Amino acid sequence: MRNAGVWVGLVLLLFSGTMFFSSLSLEYRGSIGPGPGLFPLWLSGLLILLSVLYIIESFIKKEVEVSDILPKGKALRRVLLFVGSFLFFLLIVPFTGFCVAGIAMLSLMFMQAYKWYVGMAISTVVTLVFFVVFAVLLKIPLPVNSFGW
């Protein structure tokens, strides 16, 4: 069972089935019309149908192996660097706050493409812009350190 299409279809089927059964707990009809369960129920039901059709199509058409679509070499290192830096961000953000963790994560990602000081400058500007937009303008609470950033 090395057919990548079948595995993707099974993951989509599992996801859509979970969403379908979760949407059953929501109210289908509200007092003035459709309730909060209408859209997720129909959307996840459609996704179940499409994922089953995709699994069937993957069996019928030419088989694509999982090893053919996975990145290799430099691309694999970049994917692993992205995942690792994101996990690093998740681990340190409760302690350091959004700004410090964001700068650290983006700096790790930009080290591959830019000189260290250019990557640090870009990551600082991007993180501060996101902080101003979300925390200051939109008033969305972000994790902060003892200095408030």
DSSP file with accessible surface (Angstrom, degrees, kcal/mol):
  #  RESIDUE AA STRUCTURE BP1 BP2  ACC     N-H-->O    O-->H-N    N-H-->O    O-->H-N    TCO  KAPPA ALPHA  PHI   PSI    X-CA   Y-CA   Z-CA
    1    1 A M              0   0  136      0, 0.0     6,-0.0     0, 0.0    64,-0.0   0.000 360.0 360.0 360.0  72.5    0.0    0.0    0.0
    2    2 A R        +     0   0  148     63,-0.0    64,-1.3    64,-0.0     2,-0.7   0.193 360.0 126.6-110.0  15.4    2.4    2.7   -1.2
    3    3 A N  B  >  -A   65   0A   8     62,-0.2     4,-1.6     1,-0.2     3,-0.3  -0.644  46.1-160.0 -79.6 113.7   -0.1    4.6   -3.3
    4    4 A A  H  > S+     0   0    7     60,-3.6     4,-2.6    -2,-0.7     5,-0.2   0.852  87.9  59.3 -64.9 -35.3    0.0    8.3   -2.1
    5    5 A G  H  > S+     0   0    7     59,-0.4     4,-2.4     1,-0.2    -1,-0.2   0.889 104.6  49.8 -62.0 -38.8   -3.4    9.1   -3.5
    6    6 A V  H  > S+     0   0    2     -3,-0.3     4,-2.5     2,-0.2    -1,-0.2   0.926 111.2  48.9 -65.5 -42.9   -5.0    6.4   -1.3
    7    7 A W  H  X S+     0   0  127     -4,-1.6     4,-2.3     2,-0.2    -2,-0.2   0.918 112.0  47.8 -65.6 -41.8   -3.3    7.7    1.8
    8    8 A V  H  X S+     0   0   71     -4,-2.6     4,-2.6     1,-0.2    -1,-0.2   0.929 112.4  50.4 -63.8 -42.4   -4.3   11.4    1.1
    9    9 A G  H  X S+     0   0    0     -4,-2.4     4,-2.4    -5,-0.2    -2,-0.2   0.897 109.9  50.1 -62.2 -39.1   -7.9   10.2    0.5
   10   10 A L  H  X S+     0   0   73     -4,-2.5     4,-2.6     2,-0.2    -1,-0.2   0.897 110.1  49.6 -67.9 -39.0   -7.9    8.3    3.7
   11   11 A V  H  X S+     0   0   96     -4,-2.3     4,-2.6     2,-0.2    -2,-0.2   0.931 113.1  47.2 -64.4 -44.0   -6.6   11.3    5.7
   12   12 A L  H  X S+     0   0   66     -4,-2.6     4,-2.9     2,-0.2     5,-0.2   0.891 111.8  51.1 -63.0 -38.9   -9.3   13.5    4.1
   13   13 A L  H  X S+     0   0   54     -4,-2.4     4,-2.5    -5,-0.2    -2,-0.2   0.921 111.1  47.5 -64.8 -42.1  -11.9   10.9    4.8
   14   14 A L  H  X S+     0   0  128     -4,-2.6     4,-2.2     2,-0.2    -2,-0.2   0.936 114.8  46.4 -63.9 -44.6  -10.9   10.7    8.5
   15   15 A F  H  X S+     0   0  110     -4,-2.6     4,-2.3     1,-0.2    -2,-0.2   0.946 115.0  45.2 -63.1 -48.6  -10.8   14.5    8.8
   16   16 A S  H  X S+     0   0    0     -4,-2.9     4,-2.5     1,-0.2    -1,-0.2   0.871 111.6  53.0 -68.1 -34.4  -14.2   15.0    7.1
   17   17 A G  H  X S+     0   0   15     -4,-2.5     4,-2.4    -5,-0.2     5,-0.2   0.909 109.4  49.4 -64.8 -40.8  -15.8   12.1    9.1
   18   18 A T  H  X S+     0   0   72     -4,-2.2     4,-2.0    -5,-0.2    -2,-0.2   0.926 113.1  46.4 -62.7 -44.0  -14.6   13.8   12.3
   19   19 A M  H  X S+     0   0   78     -4,-2.3     4,-2.2     2,-0.2    -2,-0.2   0.888 110.5  54.2 -66.5 -36.2  -16.0   17.1   11.3
   20   20 A F  H  X S+     0   0   57     -4,-2.5     4,-0.9     2,-0.2    -2,-0.2   0.950 111.6  42.8 -63.3 -48.0  -19.3   15.5   10.2
   21   21 A F  H  < S+     0   0  143     -4,-2.4     4,-0.4     1,-0.2     3,-0.2   0.837 113.3  53.2 -72.2 -27.6  -19.8   13.8   13.5
   22   22 A S  H >< S+     0   0   62     -4,-2.0     3,-1.1    -5,-0.2     4,-0.3   0.872 105.2  54.8 -69.9 -35.8  -18.8   17.0   15.4
   23   23 A S  H >< S+     0   0    6     -4,-2.2     3,-1.2     1,-0.2    -1,-0.2   0.725  93.4  70.6 -71.6 -19.5  -21.3   19.0   13.4
   24   24 A L  T 3< S+     0   0   97     -4,-0.9    -1,-0.2     1,-0.2    -2,-0.2   0.766  91.6  59.8 -67.2 -22.5  -24.1   16.7   14.5
   25   25 A S  T <  S+     0   0  101     -3,-1.1    -1,-0.2    -4,-0.4     2,-0.2   0.628  93.7  83.4 -79.5 -12.4  -23.8   18.1   18.0
   26   26 A L  S <  S-     0   0   80     -3,-1.2     2,-0.3    -4,-0.3     9,-0.1  -0.578  95.5 -94.8 -90.2 156.9  -24.6   21.6   16.7
   27   27 A E        -     0   0  121     -2,-0.2    10,-2.7     1,-0.2    11,-0.5  -0.515  28.2-159.9 -72.8 125.8  -28.1   22.9   16.1
   28   28 A Y  S    S+     0   0   87     -2,-0.3     7,-2.5     9,-0.2     2,-0.4   0.878  77.9  34.3 -75.1 -39.1  -29.2   22.3   12.4
   29   29 A R  B    S-B   34   0B 188      5,-0.3    -1,-0.2     8,-0.1     2,-0.2  -0.954  72.3-158.6-120.1 138.4  -32.0   24.9   12.5
   30   30 A G        -     0   0   28      3,-3.9     3,-0.4    -2,-0.4     5,-0.1  -0.433  38.4 -94.3-100.9-175.6  -32.0   28.2   14.4
   31   31 A S  S    S+     0   0  122      1,-0.2     4,-0.1    -2,-0.2    -1,-0.0   0.802 124.4  29.1 -72.0 -27.0  -34.9   30.3   15.5
   32   32 A I  S    S-     0   0  169      2,-0.1    -1,-0.2     1,-0.1     3,-0.0   0.293 132.2 -56.5-116.7   9.7  -34.7   32.6   12.4
   33   33 A G  S    S+     0   0   31     -3,-0.4    -3,-3.9     0, 0.0    -1,-0.1  -0.994 100.4  18.1 153.8-145.6  -33.3   30.2    9.8
   34   34 A P  B     -B   29   0B 100      0, 0.0    -5,-0.3     0, 0.0    -2,-0.1  -0.289  67.5-140.3 -61.9 142.1  -30.3   27.9    9.4
   35   35 A G    >>  -     0   0   14     -7,-2.5     3,-1.2    -5,-0.1     4,-0.5  -0.291  31.8 -88.8 -93.9-176.8  -28.4   27.0   12.6
   36   36 A P  T 34 S+     0   0   86      0, 0.0    -8,-0.2     0, 0.0   -10,-0.1   0.655 121.8  58.4 -70.6 -11.5  -24.7   26.7   13.2
   37   37 A G  T 3> S+     0   0    2    -10,-2.7     4,-1.6     2,-0.1    -9,-0.2   0.606  86.0  78.2 -93.1 -10.2  -24.7   23.0   12.3
   38   38 A L  H <> S+     0   0   53     -3,-1.2     4,-2.3   -11,-0.5     5,-0.3   0.970  95.2  41.7 -64.9 -55.7  -26.0   23.4    8.7
   39   39 A F  H  X S+     0   0  148     -4,-0.5     4,-2.7     1,-0.2     5,-0.3   0.938 117.1  45.2 -64.4 -48.5  -22.8   24.6    6.9
   40   40 A P  H  > S+     0   0   43      0, 0.0     4,-2.3     0, 0.0     5,-0.3   0.878 112.6  53.5 -65.4 -31.4  -20.3   22.2    8.6
   41   41 A L  H  X S+     0   0   29     -4,-1.6     4,-2.1   -18,-0.2    -2,-0.2   0.961 115.2  38.1 -65.5 -49.6  -22.7   19.3    8.2
   42   42 A W  H  X S+     0   0  166     -4,-2.3     4,-2.4    -5,-0.2     5,-0.2   0.894 117.6  50.2 -70.4 -39.0  -23.1   19.8    4.4
   43   43 A L  H  X S+     0   0   91     -4,-2.7     4,-2.3    -5,-0.3    -2,-0.2   0.934 113.9  43.7 -66.6 -43.9  -19.5   20.8    3.8
   44   44 A S  H  X S+     0   0    7     -4,-2.3     4,-2.2    -5,-0.3    -1,-0.2   0.873 112.3  54.0 -70.7 -33.0  -18.1   17.8    5.6
   45   45 A G  H  X S+     0   0   25     -4,-2.1     4,-2.1    -5,-0.3    -2,-0.2   0.917 109.7  47.4 -64.1 -41.7  -20.6   15.5    4.0
   46   46 A L  H  X S+     0   0   92     -4,-2.4     4,-2.7     1,-0.2    -2,-0.2   0.909 110.8  52.1 -64.2 -39.4  -19.5   16.8    0.6
   47   47 A L  H  X S+     0   0   54     -4,-2.3     4,-2.5     2,-0.2    -2,-0.2   0.869 106.8  53.4 -66.8 -34.2  -15.9   16.3    1.6
   48   48 A I  H  X S+     0   0   46     -4,-2.2     4,-2.2     2,-0.2    -1,-0.2   0.950 110.8  46.8 -62.2 -47.4  -16.6   12.7    2.6
   49   49 A L  H  X S+     0   0   99     -4,-2.1     4,-2.3     1,-0.2    -2,-0.2   0.938 114.1  46.9 -60.3 -46.4  -18.1   12.0   -0.8
   50   50 A L  H  X S+     0   0   90     -4,-2.7     4,-2.3     1,-0.2    -1,-0.2   0.878 110.8  51.4 -66.6 -36.5  -15.2   13.7   -2.6
   51   51 A S  H  X S+     0   0    2     -4,-2.5     4,-2.2     2,-0.2    -1,-0.2   0.899 109.7  49.8 -70.3 -35.6  -12.6   11.8   -0.6
   52   52 A V  H  X S+     0   0   58     -4,-2.2     4,-2.4     2,-0.2    -2,-0.2   0.933 111.8  48.7 -65.2 -43.0  -14.3    8.5   -1.3
   53   53 A L  H  X S+     0   0   94     -4,-2.3     4,-2.6     1,-0.2    -2,-0.2   0.893 110.5  51.6 -62.9 -37.1  -14.3    9.3   -5.0
   54   54 A Y  H  X S+     0   0   92     -4,-2.3     4,-2.2     2,-0.2    -1,-0.2   0.891 108.4  50.7 -67.3 -38.9  -10.7   10.3   -4.8
   55   55 A I  H  X S+     0   0   23     -4,-2.2     4,-1.5     2,-0.2    -2,-0.2   0.934 111.8  47.8 -63.3 -43.8   -9.7    7.0   -3.2
   56   56 A I  H  X S+     0   0   86     -4,-2.4     4,-1.8     1,-0.2     3,-0.4   0.935 112.1  49.5 -62.7 -43.8  -11.6    5.1   -5.9
   57   57 A E  H  X S+     0   0   85     -4,-2.6     4,-2.9     1,-0.2    -1,-0.2   0.876 106.4  56.6 -63.7 -35.1   -9.9    7.2   -8.6
   58   58 A S  H  < S+     0   0   12     -4,-2.2    -1,-0.2     1,-0.2    -2,-0.2   0.824 107.6  48.3 -66.9 -32.0   -6.5    6.5   -7.0
   59   59 A F  H  < S+     0   0  125     -4,-1.5    -1,-0.2    -3,-0.4    -2,-0.2   0.864 116.2  43.4 -72.2 -36.0   -7.0    2.8   -7.3
   60   60 A I  H  < S+     0   0  133     -4,-1.8    -2,-0.2    -5,-0.2    -3,-0.2   0.925 109.2  58.7 -77.8 -45.9   -8.1    3.0  -10.9
   61   61 A K  S  < S-     0   0  133     -4,-2.9     2,-0.0     1,-0.2     0, 0.0  -0.108 107.6 -56.4 -80.2-179.5   -5.5    5.5  -12.3
   62   62 A K        -     0   0  187      1,-0.1     2,-0.3     0, 0.0    -1,-0.2  -0.291  61.5-113.2 -59.8 136.1   -1.7    5.2  -12.3
   63   63 A E        -     0   0  108     -3,-0.1     2,-0.6    -4,-0.1    -1,-0.1  -0.504  24.4-157.4 -75.9 131.3   -0.3    4.6   -8.9
   64   64 A V        -     0   0   65     -2,-0.3   -60,-3.6    -6,-0.1   -59,-0.4  -0.952  17.4-136.0-109.5 121.0    1.9    7.4   -7.4
   65   65 A E  B >>  -A    3   0A  53     -2,-0.6     3,-0.9   -62,-0.2     4,-0.7  -0.464  11.6-126.9 -79.4 150.1    4.3    6.3   -4.7
   66   66 A V  H >> S+     0   0   52    -64,-1.3     4,-1.2     1,-0.2     3,-1.1   0.887 109.3  58.9 -61.4 -38.4    4.8    8.2   -1.5
   67   67 A S  H 34 S+     0   0   61      1,-0.3    -1,-0.2     2,-0.2    -2,-0.0   0.760  98.9  60.1 -66.6 -22.0    8.5    8.3   -2.1
   68   68 A D  H <4 S+     0   0  108     -3,-0.9    -1,-0.3     1,-0.2    -2,-0.2   0.759 109.4  40.4 -75.6 -25.4    8.1   10.1   -5.4
   69   69 A I  H << S+     0   0  102     -3,-1.1    -2,-0.2    -4,-0.7    -1,-0.2   0.590  91.8  98.0-102.2 -11.3    6.3   13.1   -3.9
   70   70 A L  S  < S-     0   0   97     -4,-1.2     6,-0.1     1,-0.1     2,-0.0  -0.519  81.4-107.1 -76.1 143.8    8.4   13.5   -0.7
   71   71 A P        -     0   0   48      0, 0.0     2,-0.3     0, 0.0    -1,-0.1  -0.334  35.4-160.1 -69.3 154.6   11.1   16.2   -0.9
   72   72 A K    >   -     0   0  133      4,-0.0     3,-1.2    -2,-0.0     4,-0.3  -0.933  47.0 -13.5-132.9 154.2   14.7   15.1   -1.1
   73   73 A G  T 3> S+     0   0   48     -2,-0.3     4,-1.9     1,-0.3     5,-0.2  -0.320 129.3   5.7  64.9-125.7   18.0   16.8   -0.4
   74   74 A K  H 3> S+     0   0  120      1,-0.2     4,-2.1     2,-0.2    -1,-0.3   0.866 131.9  54.3 -63.8 -37.4   18.0   20.6    0.0
   75   75 A A  H <> S+     0   0   49     -3,-1.2     4,-2.2     1,-0.2    -1,-0.2   0.904 107.3  51.0 -65.5 -38.6   14.2   20.7   -0.2
   76   76 A L  H  > S+     0   0   71     -4,-0.3     4,-2.7     1,-0.2     5,-0.2   0.913 108.4  51.9 -64.6 -41.0   13.9   18.2    2.7
   77   77 A R  H  X S+     0   0  147     -4,-1.9     4,-2.4     1,-0.2    -1,-0.2   0.898 109.6  50.0 -62.4 -38.3   16.2   20.2    4.8
   78   78 A R  H  X S+     0   0  133     -4,-2.1     4,-2.3     2,-0.2    -1,-0.2   0.901 110.9  48.4 -67.5 -39.9   14.1   23.3    4.2
   79   79 A V  H  X S+     0   0   71     -4,-2.2     4,-2.6     2,-0.2     5,-0.2   0.938 113.6  47.0 -64.0 -45.5   10.9   21.5    5.2
   80   80 A L  H  X S+     0   0  106     -4,-2.7     4,-2.8     1,-0.2    -2,-0.2   0.880 110.8  52.6 -65.1 -36.3   12.5   20.1    8.3
   81   81 A L  H  X S+     0   0   44     -4,-2.4     4,-2.7    -5,-0.2     5,-0.2   0.918 110.2  48.5 -64.7 -41.0   13.9   23.6    9.2
   82   82 A F  H  X S+     0   0  107     -4,-2.3     4,-2.3     2,-0.2    -2,-0.2   0.950 114.6  44.3 -63.5 -47.9   10.4   25.1    8.8
   83   83 A V  H  X S+     0   0   67     -4,-2.6     4,-2.4     1,-0.2    -2,-0.2   0.926 115.5  48.7 -63.7 -42.9    8.8   22.4   11.0
   84   84 A G  H  X S+     0   0   39     -4,-2.8     4,-2.4    -5,-0.2    -2,-0.2   0.914 111.9  47.6 -64.6 -42.6   11.6   22.6   13.6
   85   85 A S  H  X S+     0   0    2     -4,-2.7     4,-2.3     2,-0.2    -1,-0.2   0.878 111.6  51.3 -68.8 -33.4   11.5   26.4   13.8
   86   86 A F  H  X S+     0   0   90     -4,-2.3     4,-2.4    -5,-0.2    -2,-0.2   0.925 111.1  47.2 -67.9 -41.6    7.7   26.3   14.1
   87   87 A L  H  X S+     0   0   95     -4,-2.4     4,-2.0     2,-0.2    -2,-0.2   0.899 110.7  52.8 -64.6 -38.5    8.0   23.8   17.0
   88   88 A F  H  X S+     0   0   85     -4,-2.4     4,-2.2     2,-0.2     5,-0.2   0.920 108.4  50.9 -60.5 -43.7   10.7   26.0   18.6
   89   89 A F  H  X S+     0   0   28     -4,-2.3     4,-2.2     1,-0.2    -2,-0.2   0.931 109.5  50.1 -58.3 -46.8    8.3   28.9   18.3
   90   90 A L  H  < S+     0   0   86     -4,-2.4    -1,-0.2     1,-0.2    -2,-0.2   0.851 111.9  48.7 -62.9 -34.1    5.5   26.9   20.0
   91   91 A L  H  < S+     0   0  125     -4,-2.0     4,-0.2    -5,-0.2    -1,-0.2   0.877 119.7  33.8 -73.6 -38.1    7.8   25.9   22.8
   92   92 A I  H >X S+     0   0   32     -4,-2.2     4,-2.8     1,-0.2     3,-1.0   0.682  94.4  84.2 -96.7 -15.6    9.2   29.3   23.7
   93   93 A V  H 3X S+     0   0   17     -4,-2.2     4,-1.7     1,-0.3    -1,-0.2   0.863  87.3  55.3 -61.6 -34.3    6.3   31.7   23.0
   94   94 A P  H 34 S+     0   0   84      0, 0.0    -1,-0.3     0, 0.0    -2,-0.1   0.835 119.0  34.4 -66.8 -25.1    4.7   31.2   26.4
   95   95 A F  H <4 S+     0   0  166     -3,-1.0    -2,-0.2    -4,-0.2    -3,-0.1   0.839 128.9  30.1 -95.8 -37.7    7.9   32.2   28.1
   96   96 A T  H  X S-     0   0   39     -4,-2.8     4,-0.5     1,-0.2    49,-0.4   0.616 103.1-123.1-100.4 -16.8    9.4   34.9   25.8
   97   97 A G  H  X  -     0   0    1     -4,-1.7     4,-1.9    -5,-0.4    47,-0.3  -0.140  36.1 -67.8  91.5 169.7    6.3   36.4   24.3
   98   98 A F  H  > S+     0   0   37     45,-3.2     4,-2.9     1,-0.2     5,-0.3   0.901 125.7  51.6 -65.7 -44.3    5.2   36.7   20.7
   99   99 A C  H  > S+     0   0    2     50,-0.3     4,-2.4    44,-0.3     5,-0.2   0.947 113.6  41.0 -64.1 -49.9    7.9   39.2   19.5
  100  100 A V  H  X S+     0   0   53     -4,-0.5     4,-2.4    49,-0.5    -1,-0.2   0.936 119.0  46.0 -65.4 -44.7   10.9   37.4   20.8
  101  101 A A  H  X S+     0   0    0     -4,-1.9     4,-2.6     2,-0.2    -2,-0.2   0.905 113.2  50.0 -66.0 -39.3    9.6   34.0   19.7
  102  102 A G  H  X S+     0   0    3     -4,-2.9     4,-2.6    -5,-0.2     5,-0.3   0.915 111.2  48.0 -65.5 -42.7    8.6   35.4   16.3
  103  103 A I  H  X S+     0   0   37     -4,-2.4     4,-2.3    -5,-0.3    -2,-0.2   0.924 113.4  48.6 -63.8 -41.7   11.9   37.0   15.7
  104  104 A A  H  X S+     0   0   29     -4,-2.4     4,-2.0    -5,-0.2    -2,-0.2   0.932 113.2  46.7 -64.4 -44.6   13.7   33.8   16.7
  105  105 A M  H  X S+     0   0   31     -4,-2.6     4,-1.8     1,-0.2    -2,-0.2   0.948 115.5  44.1 -64.0 -48.8   11.6   31.6   14.4
  106  106 A L  H  X S+     0   0   27     -4,-2.6     4,-2.7     1,-0.2    -1,-0.2   0.873 110.5  55.7 -67.4 -33.8   11.8   33.8   11.4
  107  107 A S  H  X S+     0   0   15     -4,-2.3     4,-1.2    -5,-0.3    -1,-0.2   0.912 106.5  50.7 -63.4 -41.9   15.6   34.3   11.9
  108  108 A L  H  < S+     0   0   58     -4,-2.0     4,-0.4     1,-0.2    -1,-0.2   0.899 114.0  45.0 -61.3 -37.9   16.1   30.5   11.8
  109  109 A M  H >< S+     0   0   53     -4,-1.8     3,-0.7     1,-0.2     4,-0.3   0.875 113.4  48.5 -74.8 -36.1   14.1   30.3    8.6
  110  110 A F  H >X S+     0   0   47     -4,-2.7     4,-2.3     1,-0.2     3,-0.6   0.610  89.2  83.4 -80.8 -12.7   15.8   33.2    6.9
  111  111 A M  T 3< S+     0   0  106     -4,-1.2    -1,-0.2     1,-0.2    -2,-0.1   0.813  87.5  56.4 -60.3 -29.2   19.3   32.0    7.8
  112  112 A Q  T <4 S+     0   0  105     -3,-0.7    -1,-0.2    -4,-0.4    -2,-0.2   0.838 118.1  29.0 -71.0 -33.1   19.3   29.8    4.7
  113  113 A A  T <4 S+     0   0   74     -3,-0.6     2,-0.3    -4,-0.3    -2,-0.2   0.708 120.4  36.6-104.9 -23.3   18.5   32.5    2.2
  114  114 A Y  S  < S-     0   0  114     -4,-2.3     2,-0.0     1,-0.1    -1,-0.0  -0.825  87.8 -88.2-128.1 165.7   20.1   35.7    3.6
  115  115 A K     >  -     0   0  138     -2,-0.3     4,-2.8     1,-0.1     3,-0.3  -0.372  52.1-104.8 -65.9 156.8   23.1   36.9    5.6
  116  116 A W  H  > S+     0   0  184      1,-0.2     4,-2.2     2,-0.2     5,-0.2   0.868 118.8  47.1 -60.2 -38.1   22.4   36.7    9.3
  117  117 A Y  H  > S+     0   0  122      2,-0.2     4,-2.0     1,-0.2    -1,-0.2   0.865 112.7  48.8 -75.3 -31.3   22.0   40.4    9.8
  118  118 A V  H  > S+     0   0   53     -3,-0.3     4,-2.7     2,-0.2     5,-0.2   0.934 113.1  48.0 -70.1 -43.5   19.6   40.8    6.8
  119  119 A G  H  X S+     0   0    2     -4,-2.8     4,-2.5     1,-0.2    -2,-0.2   0.894 111.6  50.4 -62.0 -39.4   17.6   37.8    8.0
  120  120 A M  H  X S+     0   0   80     -4,-2.2     4,-2.2    -5,-0.3    -1,-0.2   0.914 111.4  48.2 -66.1 -40.4   17.5   39.3   11.5
  121  121 A A  H  X S+     0   0   55     -4,-2.0     4,-2.5     2,-0.2     5,-0.2   0.936 113.3  46.5 -66.3 -45.2   16.3   42.7   10.2
  122  122 A I  H  X S+     0   0   54     -4,-2.7     4,-2.7     1,-0.2     5,-0.3   0.937 113.5  48.6 -62.5 -45.0   13.6   41.2    8.0
  123  123 A S  H  X S+     0   0    0     -4,-2.5     4,-2.3    -5,-0.2     5,-0.2   0.885 111.6  50.2 -66.1 -34.9   12.3   38.9   10.9
  124  124 A T  H  X S+     0   0   43     -4,-2.2     4,-2.5    -5,-0.2     5,-0.2   0.949 113.2  44.9 -67.4 -46.1   12.3   41.8   13.3
  125  125 A V  H  X S+     0   0   91     -4,-2.5     4,-2.5     2,-0.2     5,-0.2   0.940 115.0  47.7 -63.8 -45.6   10.3   44.1   10.9
  126  126 A V  H  X S+     0   0   49     -4,-2.7     4,-2.5    -5,-0.2     5,-0.2   0.936 113.6  47.4 -62.7 -45.1    7.8   41.3   10.0
  127  127 A T  H  X S+     0   0    3     -4,-2.3     4,-2.5    -5,-0.3    -1,-0.2   0.923 113.0  48.1 -63.9 -43.4    7.3   40.3   13.6
  128  128 A L  H  X S+     0   0   82     -4,-2.5     4,-2.6    -5,-0.2    -1,-0.2   0.890 110.4  51.7 -67.0 -36.6    6.8   43.9   14.8
  129  129 A V  H  X S+     0   0   83     -4,-2.5     4,-2.8    -5,-0.2     5,-0.2   0.943 111.8  46.9 -63.3 -45.2    4.3   44.6   11.9
  130  130 A F  H  X S+     0   0  101     -4,-2.5     4,-2.7    -5,-0.2     5,-0.4   0.908 112.1  50.9 -62.3 -40.2    2.3   41.5   12.9
  131  131 A F  H  X>S+     0   0   30     -4,-2.5     4,-2.2    -5,-0.2     5,-1.1   0.931 112.6  45.5 -63.4 -44.3    2.4   42.5   16.5
  132  132 A V  I  X>S+     0   0   71     -4,-2.6     5,-2.7     3,-0.2     4,-0.8   0.940 115.5  46.8 -65.6 -44.4    1.2   46.1   15.8
  133  133 A V  I  <>S+     0   0   54     -4,-2.8     5,-2.1    -5,-0.2     6,-0.2   0.956 124.7  28.7 -63.7 -49.5   -1.6   44.9   13.4
  134  134 A F  I  <5S+     0   0   73     -4,-2.7     6,-3.2    -5,-0.2    -3,-0.2   0.939 129.9  32.7 -82.6 -47.1   -2.9   42.1   15.7
  135  135 A A  I  <5S+     0   0   27     -4,-2.2    -3,-0.2    -5,-0.4    -2,-0.1   0.906 131.0  27.2 -79.5 -40.8   -2.2   43.3   19.2
  136  136 A V  I  <<S+     0   0   75     -5,-1.1    -3,-0.2    -4,-0.8    -4,-0.1   0.948 130.5  29.3 -89.4 -54.6   -2.5   47.1   18.8
  137  137 A L  I   <S+     0   0  121     -5,-2.7    -3,-0.2     1,-0.2    -4,-0.2   0.939 132.3  30.4 -76.2 -47.7   -4.9   47.7   15.9
  138  138 A L  S   <S-     0   0  101     -5,-2.1    -1,-0.2    -6,-0.3    -3,-0.2   0.535  96.5-134.2 -90.1  -7.7   -7.2   44.6   16.1
  139  139 A K        +     0   0  165      1,-0.2    -4,-0.2    -6,-0.2    -3,-0.1   0.854  47.1 156.7  57.6  38.4   -6.9   44.2   19.8
  140  140 A I        -     0   0   73     -6,-3.2     2,-0.2    -7,-0.1    -1,-0.2  -0.849  46.4-118.4 -92.5 123.1   -6.3   40.5   19.6
  141  141 A P        -     0   0  121      0, 0.0    -6,-0.1     0, 0.0    -5,-0.0  -0.445  35.0-175.7 -68.2 127.2   -4.4   39.3   22.7
  142  142 A L        -     0   0   41     -2,-0.2     2,-0.2   -11,-0.1   -11,-0.0  -0.873  37.9 -90.9-114.3 153.4   -1.0   37.8   21.9
  143  143 A P        -     0   0   61      0, 0.0   -45,-3.2     0, 0.0     2,-0.3  -0.452  52.1-174.9 -65.0 131.7    1.3   36.1   24.4
  144  144 A V        -     0   0   71    -47,-0.3   -47,-0.3    -2,-0.2     2,-0.1  -0.871  19.1-127.1-125.3 161.8    3.7   38.8   25.8
  145  145 A N    >   -     0   0   27    -49,-0.4     3,-1.8    -2,-0.3   -49,-0.1  -0.197  50.3 -76.9 -92.8-168.5    6.6   38.7   28.2
  146  146 A S  T 3  S+     0   0  116      1,-0.3   -50,-0.0     2,-0.1   -49,-0.0   0.705 130.8  58.1 -68.1 -17.5    7.1   40.8   31.3
  147  147 A F  T 3  S-     0   0  148      2,-0.1    -1,-0.3     0, 0.0    -3,-0.0   0.500 118.1-109.8 -86.8  -7.9    8.0   43.8   29.2
  148  148 A G    <         0   0   42     -3,-1.8    -2,-0.1     1,-0.1   -51,-0.0   0.602 360.0 360.0  90.4  12.0    4.7   43.7   27.4
  149  149 A W              0   0  120    -53,-0.1   -49,-0.5   -51,-0.0   -50,-0.3  -0.649 360.0 360.0-137.3 360.0    6.0   42.6   24.0
